[in-house]
Amino acid sequence: MVQTLVATQRVLAGDAVTPGSIIVRGQGSTNLSITASLANATAASSVSFAGVHARGTLAAPIATVTGDYLTALNGSGYGSDDALDVDGSASIVIRASGTIGAGNVPGAIFFQTKLSGVLVDRWSFNEDGHFVAATDNTYDIGASGAARPRTIYVGTSIDTSAANLVTDTTTGTIFGTSTAQKLAWWNGTPQVQQAVNSITNNVTSSGTTDTIDDITLASYAADSGIIQGDLFQLARKVKEIADALRLYGILG
């Protein structure tokens, strides 16, 4: 059966048995669909489905409260006992969220699923537009052995909040592609790439320049000044390296 409504017609639903409900049933091998069509030259016009919730009564509605369900799209089926799963299998729910003001009700979209029992909030787009897990450190994006997203594009940062960053051993990992990018480990203050003074061979052994002499073992045996100067420069180099590692938090 097909029921067609024109723009001047409407359907009022609700009776003593199923108050506030419109029930459409079908049987057979074809799909059951509800279709609304619109044609005009206005870009902002659309076919819309609206779910409106208020406290109070229809005659005297009062303000919605944060957390109230505004509308939901539910999916359900029949269990192995041939009984309807009245709690539903999965759902997309719109709830009032945030601070409700005069003529303004912020909303959030919640995605619910379940393994058994009742539906559970898994993820949401909150009133600020952030994609948020319903409970901390519980749900994954992707799964081992499952189909993977190809690329994740990030505008500012990936904050793992003291968690681990794991990559595969074949490709490896690069931390920072610019010398101006600040890095740190073990709660160190992020730093840019540290500059270390260069070493030039075959210069004075006085220990006053940042150099290490390129000489033979025989020269070392004959000149304690060279040994003293090179040890001085080596000590400076070791200190510079240690200071840089300490800045990054690698050394304590």
C-alpha positions as CSV (number, residue, x, y, z in Angstrom):
1,M,0.0,0.0,0.0
2,V,1.2,3.5,-0.8
3,Q,-0.2,6.5,1.1
4,T,0.5,9.8,-0.7
5,L,0.1,13.2,1.0
6,V,0.1,16.5,-0.7
7,A,1.2,19.8,0.8
8,T,-2.3,20.6,2.2
9,Q,-2.6,17.2,4.0
10,R,-1.3,16.0,7.3
11,V,-1.4,12.9,9.5
12,L,-2.2,13.0,13.2
13,A,-1.1,9.9,15.1
14,G,-1.8,8.6,18.5
15,D,-4.5,6.6,20.2
16,A,-5.1,4.8,23.5
17,V,-3.0,1.7,22.4
18,T,0.0,3.4,20.8
19,P,0.0,7.1,21.9
20,G,2.1,9.4,19.8
21,S,3.2,6.7,17.4
22,I,3.1,6.2,13.6
23,I,3.6,2.5,12.8
24,V,4.4,1.4,9.2
25,R,4.7,-2.3,8.6
26,G,5.7,-4.3,5.6
27,Q,6.1,-8.0,4.7
28,G,7.8,-9.7,1.8
29,S,11.0,-9.5,-0.2
30,T,10.9,-5.8,-1.0
31,N,12.3,-2.9,1.1
32,L,10.1,-0.8,3.2
33,S,10.8,2.9,2.7
34,I,9.4,6.2,3.7
35,T,10.2,8.9,1.2
36,A,9.7,12.6,1.2
37,S,10.3,14.7,-1.9
38,L,10.7,18.4,-2.4
39,A,11.4,20.5,-5.5
40,N,12.1,24.2,-5.6
41,A,14.7,26.7,-6.5
42,T,15.8,27.6,-3.0
43,A,19.2,26.2,-1.9
44,A,18.4,26.4,1.8
45,S,15.1,24.4,1.5
46,S,15.3,20.8,2.3
47,V,13.3,17.8,3.5
48,S,13.7,17.7,7.2
49,F,12.9,15.5,10.1
50,A,12.5,17.3,13.5
51,G,12.3,15.8,16.9
52,V,11.2,18.4,19.5
53,H,11.2,17.8,23.3
54,A,9.9,19.9,26.1
55,R,9.2,19.5,29.8
56,G,5.6,20.3,31.0
57,T,2.7,19.6,28.6
58,L,1.9,20.3,25.0
59,A,-0.4,23.0,26.1
60,A,2.1,24.5,28.5
61,P,5.6,23.5,27.5
62,I,8.5,24.4,29.8
63,A,12.3,24.5,29.3
64,T,14.2,21.4,28.3
65,V,16.8,20.2,30.7
66,T,20.4,19.4,29.8
67,G,20.6,15.6,29.2
68,D,17.0,15.4,27.8
69,Y,16.6,13.2,24.7
70,L,15.5,15.5,21.9
71,T,15.2,12.8,19.1
72,A,16.7,9.4,18.3
73,L,17.2,7.0,15.3
74,N,17.0,3.5,16.6
75,G,17.7,0.1,15.1
76,S,16.5,-3.2,16.6
77,G,15.8,-6.8,15.7
78,Y,14.4,-10.1,16.9
79,G,16.5,-12.4,19.1
80,S,17.0,-16.1,18.9
81,D,13.9,-16.5,21.0
82,D,11.9,-14.8,18.2
83,A,11.2,-11.9,20.6
84,L,11.8,-8.2,19.8
85,D,14.8,-6.6,21.4
86,V,12.9,-3.7,23.0
87,D,16.1,-2.0,24.2
88,G,17.4,-1.7,20.6
89,S,20.6,-2.8,19.0
90,A,22.2,0.6,18.1
91,S,21.1,4.2,18.2
92,I,22.0,7.8,17.2
93,V,20.6,10.1,19.9
94,I,20.4,13.9,20.0
95,R,20.4,15.3,23.5
96,A,20.2,18.7,25.0
97,S,23.7,19.6,26.2
98,G,25.6,22.5,27.7
99,T,24.0,25.7,29.1
100,I,20.4,26.2,28.0
101,G,19.4,29.8,27.5
102,A,16.5,31.9,26.3
103,G,15.5,30.6,22.9
104,N,18.7,28.5,22.7
105,V,19.2,24.8,23.4
106,P,22.7,23.5,22.7
107,G,22.8,19.9,21.5
108,A,25.1,16.9,21.2
109,I,25.0,13.8,19.0
110,F,25.6,10.4,20.8
111,F,26.4,7.1,19.1
112,Q,25.1,4.1,21.1
113,T,25.7,0.4,20.7
114,K,25.6,-2.7,22.9
115,L,26.9,-6.2,23.2
116,S,24.1,-7.2,25.5
117,G,21.6,-5.6,27.8
118,V,20.9,-1.9,27.3
119,L,22.4,0.6,24.8
120,V,25.6,2.3,26.0
121,D,27.0,5.7,24.9
122,R,30.2,5.1,23.0
123,W,31.1,8.4,21.2
124,S,29.6,11.8,20.8
125,F,30.0,15.1,19.0
126,N,29.5,17.5,21.9
127,E,28.0,21.0,21.7
128,D,31.4,22.5,20.9
129,G,31.9,20.1,17.9
130,H,34.5,17.9,19.5
131,F,34.5,14.1,18.9
132,V,34.6,12.7,22.4
133,A,34.7,9.2,23.9
134,A,31.9,8.5,26.3
135,T,34.3,7.0,28.9
136,D,38.0,7.6,29.5
137,N,40.6,5.2,28.0
138,T,38.0,2.6,26.9
139,Y,37.3,2.7,23.2
140,D,39.6,2.4,20.2
141,I,39.6,4.0,16.8
142,G,40.2,1.0,14.6
143,A,41.0,-2.5,15.8
144,S,43.7,-5.1,15.4
145,G,43.2,-7.0,12.1
146,A,40.3,-4.7,11.0
147,A,40.2,-2.4,8.0
148,R,42.3,0.7,8.8
149,P,41.7,4.3,8.0
150,R,44.3,5.5,5.5
151,T,45.5,8.9,6.8
152,I,44.7,11.1,9.8
153,Y,45.2,14.8,9.2
154,V,45.9,17.0,12.2
155,G,46.0,20.8,12.3
156,T,47.8,21.5,15.5
157,S,48.9,18.5,17.7
158,I,48.3,14.9,18.8
159,D,48.1,14.9,22.6
160,T,48.4,11.4,23.9
161,S,48.2,12.6,27.6
162,A,51.1,10.5,28.9
163,A,50.1,7.5,26.8
164,N,52.3,5.7,24.2
165,L,52.9,6.5,20.6
166,V,53.4,3.2,18.7
167,T,54.5,2.7,15.1
168,D,55.6,-0.4,13.1
169,T,59.2,-1.5,13.0
170,T,59.4,-1.6,9.2
171,T,58.8,2.1,8.4
172,G,60.2,3.4,11.7
173,T,59.4,6.6,13.5
174,I,60.5,10.2,12.9
175,F,60.1,12.8,15.6
176,G,60.1,16.2,14.2
177,T,61.0,17.2,10.6
178,S,62.1,20.8,11.4
179,T,65.0,21.9,13.6
180,A,62.6,24.5,15.1
181,Q,60.1,21.9,16.2
182,K,60.4,21.4,19.9
183,L,60.7,17.9,21.3
184,A,61.0,16.4,24.8
185,W,61.0,13.1,26.6
186,W,60.1,12.0,30.2
187,N,58.3,15.2,31.2
188,G,61.2,17.5,30.0
189,T,60.4,21.0,28.6
190,P,60.2,20.8,24.8
191,Q,63.3,22.3,23.1
192,V,64.4,23.1,19.6
193,Q,67.3,21.2,18.1
194,Q,70.5,22.1,20.1
195,A,73.6,23.4,18.4
196,V,76.9,21.8,19.2
197,N,80.2,23.6,18.3
198,S,82.2,22.1,15.4
199,I,85.5,20.3,15.7
200,T,88.4,21.2,13.3
201,N,91.5,19.0,13.1
202,N,95.2,20.0,13.3
203,V,95.0,23.2,15.3
204,T,96.6,24.4,18.5
205,S,96.7,22.2,21.5
206,S,96.4,25.0,24.0
207,G,92.8,24.0,25.0
208,T,91.5,27.5,24.3
209,T,89.7,26.7,21.1
210,D,86.9,24.3,20.5
211,T,89.1,21.7,18.7
212,I,90.6,18.3,19.0
213,D,94.0,17.7,17.4
214,D,94.3,15.0,14.7
215,I,97.7,13.5,15.7
216,T,99.5,10.2,15.9
217,L,100.1,8.1,19.0
218,A,103.8,9.1,18.9
219,S,102.9,12.8,19.1
220,Y,100.7,12.0,22.2
221,A,103.7,10.3,23.8
222,A,105.9,13.3,23.2
223,D,103.5,16.2,24.0
224,S,101.6,16.3,27.3
225,G,100.2,19.7,26.2
226,I,98.4,18.1,23.3
227,I,96.9,15.5,25.6
228,Q,95.8,18.1,28.0
229,G,94.2,20.3,25.3
230,D,92.4,17.3,23.7
231,L,91.0,16.1,27.0
232,F,89.7,19.5,27.7
233,Q,87.9,19.7,24.4
234,L,86.6,16.1,24.8
235,A,85.2,17.1,28.2
236,R,83.5,20.1,26.7
237,K,82.0,18.0,23.9
238,V,80.7,15.4,26.4
239,K,79.2,18.2,28.6
240,E,77.5,19.8,25.6
241,I,76.0,16.4,24.6
242,A,74.9,15.7,28.1
243,D,73.3,19.1,28.5
244,A,71.4,18.7,25.3
245,L,70.1,15.2,26.3
246,R,69.2,16.6,29.7
247,L,67.2,19.4,28.1
248,Y,65.2,16.9,26.1
249,G,64.6,14.8,29.2
250,I,66.6,11.8,28.0
251,L,69.1,12.2,30.8
252,G,68.1,13.0,34.3
